[in-house]
Amino acid sequence: MANTVDSTKRPLPHPTPETQHFWDGTRNGQLLVQRCDACSEAYFPPRPFCPACGGQDVTVEEASGRGTLYSYLINHTGHPGIEGPYSIAVVQLDIGVRMMSNIVNCDQTPEALVIDMPVEVVYESFSDEITLPFFQPSTSGGATS
């Protein structure tokens, strides 16, 4: 018998005033990051100041959603609302920031999850408020800047 997972049990983030723009973006199919107006450094996760220089004047901009697989591990035990095995990955976005997510739409094996492979964002809605960004192997053949 197949193991069924109740995705309504998946832990979901709770937006804060500092992260609300990010969650509004994912709900609209946009991957938003912040860029410091003082030093031009892009950064993630969202926060009200630049981690590079401490500047508080920041701009929100849309990332392409393309990048490369920087690192990962495969969890074989599962988690409430997530059937194992599944990857927990760090993606290096083309805009220069790293984001933790899951790699989906491919086998969850070391043979399929190759470091530096091109990936692209896909979105899955879990509620009216929360749409999560995941990454899948790129269908366009490569990450670009």
Secondary structure, 3 states (H helix, E strand, C coil): CCCCCCHHHCCCCCCCCCCHHHHHHHHCCCEEEEEECCCCCEECCCCCCCCCCCCCCEEEEEECCEEEEEEEEEECCCECCECCCEEEEEEEECCCCEEEECECCCCCCCCCCCCCCEEEEEEEECCCCCEEEEEEECCCCCCCC
